Amino acid sequence: MPLSMLITAYFSTMALMALAYSTIWKKIPEHSFWVSSQIIAIVLLAVILVFQNMQLMLLIQLGLFLIAIVIVEASKRKKFSKMRMVYLLLFLFWLVNLLIIGHRGQVNLGLRISLQVVSVLIFLFVYFRVTNKIK
């Protein structure tokens, strides 16, 4: 299992959790949410390592993403939110990772590594941007 995929799995899970939290931060204590988020991300990594199955990670993250969308839509305002743009970017890069995983042998190694590095950087950017905004 490539290290880049484990890093992507961790930070993309944390980015999803941070996006969900950014819409409900007034209702949930910050400390308990971040502890729960870390536990979820670490359990997800453990599942990936035990089963060596990236498709399982994608299914779990799809579930987290759908939950985050429901949370955003439930707290939706009438004007276009910057959070919607963040969700769109997150979804697009999640799809890029899905394509990379699904077509591992057909994607050039250099292109695959480049896309994974960009993806990790995007997830890091989203994670840190959202966590800084909610503090």
Buried (B, 14 or more C-beta within 10 A) or exposed (E): EEEBBBBBBBBBBBBBBBBBBBBBBEEEEEEEBBEEBBEBBEEBBEBBEEEEEBEBBBEBBBEBBEEBBEBBEEBEEEEEBEBEEBBEBBBEBBEBBBBBBEEEEEBEEEEBBEBBEEBBEBBBBBBBBBBEEBE
